[in-house]
Amino acid sequence: MVVGELAYEKDLVIIGGGPGGYHAAIRAAQLGLKVTLIEKEKLGGVCLNEGCIPSKILTSAASRLNLLRDSEEMGIGSSQPTFQYEKLRNYQQKVIDQLRNGVQSLIQANKIELVKGNAYFLSDDRIGVEGNDQYEVYQFKKAIIATGTQQPVISGVQIDGNRIFHTKMLQAIPVIPKHLLIYGHNEIALEMASSFHSFGSEVTILLDKENFGFDSSIEKELKRVLKKKKIQILKNAQLMGVQYADQNLLVELQIQDEKISLNGTHLLISTSGVPNTRDLGIERIGVSVNESRYIQTNKQCQTTVPNIYAVGDVADGPAIAVKAISQGKMAAESIAGKLVEFDPNFLPKVVHFQPPIASVGLTEEEAVELGMDVKMGQFPLASNGYATILGKKDGLVKIISDSQTDTLLGVHMMGEGAIELISSGVLSLEMVAREEDLRFPFYPHPSINEGMLEAIEALNGEAVHMPPKKNSKKELIK
């Protein structure tokens, strides 16, 4: 087909079928729009096929394996459980296929046109699509870019899928590594460190920063747990190169002014992605990107070209699926004429570590940097009755509040049930809750939930299952 000879007219064209793209497509269809969704690879994007879902299957398997190992004290089992890694990989693929087929069925049920191919902008109202030896042009009224990110190239490192992997290749790791080196600091780096340690690997984290980006109390507890697991951490490490040495890898690192070499059998690179914007042709139509090439958007996810929107990892902001899902639905609603806006302030951050980590809102350090006069309440799960019953005593609940208004500023958790319980923190911050709003309700007993109640009470030194501070008696005498 000759460019410009014929253009198919569309109401809404979405580029990218990951969480942001397919949620946008379905919500737009629900609101009566005729939608065309363009995906060059697999529906569900990186999250479903390579990232979120594959990694959580591994963390789920590790959690079950740990549970079996830890159950003997309760009189359950008499020998070490068997573990077949190849069988887990088959199960992983089965789940991914089921979920992708589910998305496919939803696309069909909502009468969304699905086009396979590589898309790029010809103008601010036309997209060209190449695929299956065909080239077609689509003229659109509105468009949403949801193309996600790709792994960055690291000089001196050749990712081969044999011994060296990135986090979009989790399914490709053929065996349980004898010594797994993990370079990065993000959620998947921690999740894979915990999981492969549970599978029997020796694990070393090559942390490319000073810390993992959590509140200081969570950082301290996390590093204690890593030490207990005998997972080594090298901080402020920069990956300079990798060489093969017989059955091992020789990884070259720069740590401050020192160059060191480290042996391992496998290397997993888990660093932030690079936005997929270079081949979209957005420069020719005036869509602005920042210095890191993330697309700049307003609160409605509009780019600098008003009829073109961007959502998810390709847009500026945190690269997490919950952001992509929320932005995708919100962008579709905005296009349909609804008055909506995206507010990223209370996006929860979760890590399926062992034990899980979850946080929302300001850390203690961030609140202090903003000049706030803050109170901090912290409660260790070692003092929680139900955590003791479960044998899951690692972790804590920490709550930050404004000492002037008692308004909650942040909720940070590490421990059993943290990922489910953080929703209470998200709702509290969204509703501008004060201390009394979390202190007043009833909490089921016994439960991990009581850790949140005692963290709230600890804001004023009233947590029942914590010993009084050493100076409290002196203060009372005064």
N, C-alpha and C positions, 0 to 999 in steps of 0.2 A: 504494500500500500504506500502510495506517495504521501509524504507529510503534507497535511493541509487539504488533501483530496476529500476526506470524510472524517468527521469527528462525532463520536457518540455523545449525546448530551446527557449529563448526569446531575442530579441534585447535590449529592455529597459523595466525594471520592476520598477513601481513607487508604493511606499507604502504610502497610504494616499490620500483620495479623496477630501481634502479641497481646498481652493483657490490656494495654491502653487502646490498641486498635480494635480488637474484637468487642470489648465492652462499649466503645464508642459506637460501633456499627449496630449492635443490638439495641442500645438505648435510642439511637436515632430512628431505627426501624419501628420501635415501640411508639415513638412520637409521630409516626406517619411519614417519615422521609424515605425516599427511594435511595438506597445505599449501594455503592460499589466498593468492595474491599479488595485491595491488591496485596498479595503476599508472594514473594519470590521463592520462599522455602516452605516451611511447615507452619500450619495454624498453631497458635499458642506461643509462637516466638521462642526466644531464649528461655524465658521463665519456665514454660511447660516442658520444652524439649531438652534443654541443656543446663538450666540453672536451678531455679527454685524447687521444682518437683523432683528431679533426679537427686539433688543434694538432700532433700528432706526424706527421701526413701532410705538413703544411707544413714541419716541421723536417727530415723525411726528404728532401723534394724539394730543400730548400736545401742539405742535405749533399751530395746527388748533383750538384747544379749546381756547388758549390764544388769537388768532386772533379774534374769535367771541366775546369774552369777552371785547376786547379792541375796538370793532367797533362801540359802541354806540355813542361815541363822533362824529363820522362821520354821525350819523343819521341812522345807520343800526341796526335793532333789538330793542326790547323793554323789553326783559326779559333774564334771565340767560339761556344759552343753556343746554340741557339735555346731560348726558353722561352715556352710558351703557358699563361698563367695560367688561362684559361677551361678548358682541357683538364685542368689540375690540379684545378680545382674539381669537374669532372665525375668524375674519379677518386676524389676525396675522398668524394663522395656514394656512389659505387659501393661503396667499402670499408665505409663506415658501414652501408649497407643489408645487405651480406653478413654483417657481424658481428652486427647486430641479428637477422637471420634465424637465425643460428647460435644465439643465446641463446633465441629463440623455439622452435627445434627441441629444445633441451635442456629447456626448461620442459615441453614436450609429452611428451618421452621419459620424464621423471621423474614424469609424471602429476600435475603441479601445476596446480591450478585457477587460471586467470588471469582476473581481473575488471578491467574498464575502468571507472574512475570516480574521483570525489573522495571520500576517506574522512575521517571524523572520529569521535571517541569519544563515545558516548552515556553510557557508564558504564565501570567497570573491567573489564567482561566483554562489552561490546557495542560494535559499530562500525556506523555508518550509512554507506552508500555511495550517492552520487548519480552517475548517468551514463546517457547514452542515454535521457533522459526517463523514467528509472526510479529508484526509491528502494528499497533493500533493507537489511535489518538482519542482521548476522552476530554470533552469540554465540560467543565464543572461550574456550579454556582459557588460551592464551598468545598474546601479540602482540609483534611487533617493529616499531619505528618506524625507517624508513630513508628519510626524506623529503628529505635533503640540504639544500642552501642555495639562496638566490636572490640576485641582484645587489642591493646596497644602493642606495637613492636618494641622489643627491648634489644638494644644493640648488644651483640655478642651472644645472644641466646636463640637457638634454633628449636622451636617447638615442634617435636617430631611425632608425638602421639605414641611413642614407644617407651621412653623413660621420662620425657619432659612434656608436661601437659599444662593447659590453662583451664579455667573453671568452666568453660563451655565444652570440655571434653571429659567430664566426670564419668560418663558411660564407657569411655575408651580405656580407662585404667584396667589393664588385663588381669593383674594379680594384686594381692595384698602386698604393698611394698615392705621390704625389710626395714628400710630407713627412709621415711618420707620427709623431704624438706619442703616447707610451704612458705612461699614468698608473698608478703602482702600484709594487710591489717584488717580486711573487711570481714563481713559476717561469714561468708563461705570459708574463708581461711580458718576461722575458729571452729566452724562446724566440721570441716574435714579433719582438722587436727584432732578433735575429740573423737570423731567416728573411727578413723583409721587407727587411733590409739586403742580403741575398744576392740578392733578387729585383730590387733596383735602387732601393729607396726611400731617401731621406734619413730618418734616424731620430733622434729625441730622446726620451730617457727622463726623465720627470718623476717622480723618485724621491720617494715620500711619506714616506721615512724617511732616516736618516743613511747606511744601507748596506742590503745585500740579505739579511743575516742569516746569513752564512757565517763560518767561521773566518777570522781576520784575514789569514792567508796567501792563502787563496782569494780574499778580497775584493780584496787588492792585485793579484793576477794577473788577476782578472776585470776590474778597472778599467783595467789595462794593455792587455788585449785589446780592450776597448771603445774605448779611445783609438786603438789601431792601426786598428780598423775605422772610425774617425771617427764613432762613435756618441756623441753628446753626452749628458751626464748633468747634470741640475739636482737637487741634493739638498735634502731637507727641504721639498719643494714641496707646498703645499696647493691643490687645485683649487677655485677660487671661482666660476667661471662660464665660459660659452662663448658667443661671438656669431659669427654668419655675417658675413663680409666679402668680398663678391664671390665669387671662387673659393676663398677660404681660410677658415679658422676663426681667430678671435681668442680665444685661451685666456688667461684671467685667473688669475694665480697669486699666492699669498702665500708668500714665502720669508723666514722669520723676520719681521723688521719691515718688509720691503720688498714692495711690490706691483709686479708686472711683467706685461706682456702678451707673448704669444708667438704667432707665426703658424705655421700648419701647414695641410695640406689635409685630414687625417683625424685623428681622436682615438680611441684604444683605451683603455678603462678596465679595468684589471686589478687590482682590489682584492679583499680578502677578502669572502666572501659573508655573508649573513644567514641564520641557520637557519630552515627552514620549519616553524615551530611554532605560529604565531599562529592558524591556522584548524583546528588538530587537536582542539581541545576538551580539551587535556590538563590545563588548570587545574582544570576541574570534577571531575577524578578524582584529583587530588593528585600528578601527576607534576611534580617540581621542576626548574626551570631556573635557570641562573645569571644574572647581571646582563646578559649579552649574549644571553640566551635560548637558549643551548645546553643540551640536556638533560643532567642530571647522572646518572652511572651508576657502578656498582661494577666490580670486576674481572671479573665475569661479564656485564657490560653490562646488568645489571638497573637499572631506574629505581627511584624511591622507591615505586612500586607494583610489588610483587615479580613479578607475572605479566606485566609489560610491560617489554620490553627496548628499547634504542635503540642503533643502530650507525651508523658512518660520519660524514659531515660534520655531521649534526644533533646528534651527541653531542659533549660537551666534548672538546677535544684537537685535534691537527693535522688540517687538512682535506686529506687526501691519500687516493688510491684504495687504496693498499696497506693503510692502516688500516681502511677500510671493508670490504675483502675479508676481512681477518683477523678483524675483529670479527663480521662476518656469519656466517662458518663457526663461530666459537667460540660465539656466542650460540645457534645451532642445536644445537650439541653439548651445551651446558649445559642447554638445554630438554629434550634427549633423555636427560639423566641422567648425562652424562659430567662428570668432575671436571677442569675447564679454567679458565683465567683469561687475561685479556688484559694483556700487559705492553708498554707503548709505548716503553720505554727505547731500543730499538735499531731504531726505524723508520728506514729509509734515506730520505734526501732526494735526489732526482735532478732534474736540469735538462737537457733536450735542447738545450743551447746549442751553439755552435760555437766552441771544443770543449766536450764534455759536462762536467757537474759532478755529483759524487756525494759524499755524506758520511753518516756514521753515528756515533753516540756523542757524547761531549763535545768541544767546541772547546777550544783552549788557554785561551781567556779564561774559559770556564765552569768548567774544572777548577781554575784559579787562584782564582776566586771562591769555590769550594767549599772552599778551604783546602788543596788537594792540592799536594804537592811533585812537579812534573811534569818529564818529559823530552820533548823534541820532536825528531823526526827528519824531515827534509824533503829531497826529491830532485827536481830539476827535470827534466822530460822532455826538455829540450834536451840533456841528457847521456845520454839513452837511445838506444842504437844503432838499435833498430827504429823509434822515433819519427822519427829522422833519415831512415831509409829511406823511411818513409811521407810525409815532409814535414809531419809533425804535431808540431812541437816545442813548441808552446804548452802550458803547464800544469805540474802538479807533483803529487807524492804526499806527504802529510804524515801522520805517525802520532804520536799522543800516548800516553804511558805514565806509570804511577806509578813514580817513581824509587825508592820504598821496596820495592815488591813486583814491579816489572817487568810488572805487569798492564796490558794494553792498555786505553785509555780512549776513544780516538776515531780514526777513519780518515777522511781528507778528500782528495779527488782532483779534479783538473781536467785533462782531456786525453782523447785518443783512447782509447776502450775503458773509460772510467771507470765507466759505468753497469753494464756487465757485471762489471767487476772488484770493484765495491763489495760484491757478495755474499760475497766472501772476508772482507771486513771485518765484515760482519754476522755471519757464522758464527763468526768469531774472538771477537767481543765476547760473543755468546750463550754460547760455550763457556768464557768467562772465560780466554781465552788469554793467555799471557805472551809476552814478546819472543822467547824461544827457539822457541815454537811456530810462529812465522812465519819465523824465521830458518833453522830446520833443514830444511824441505822443499826439494825441487828445483824450480827455476823454469825453464820452457822458454826456450831461447835461439835466436835473438833474439826478444824479445817485450816488449810494454808491461808485462807482469806483473813483469818484472825491476825496474821502478820501485818496486814495493812492497817487494821484497827490499832494495833499496838505501836506501829510507826507513827500514826496520827497522835496517839496519846504521848509518845516519846517527845513530840514537839514541845511539850510543856513539862517534861520530866515525870509523866504519870503512867508510863507503861508498867503494867502489873508484873509481868514476867521478866523484868530486868532489875538487877540490884540497883539501889539508889547510888547516885554519885557520891564520891568520898567526902565532898565538902557540903553535902546537903544537910547533915546534922548540925554543923557549925552555923549554917545559914539560919536554921530554925531557932537555934539558941539566941542568935542576935535579934 
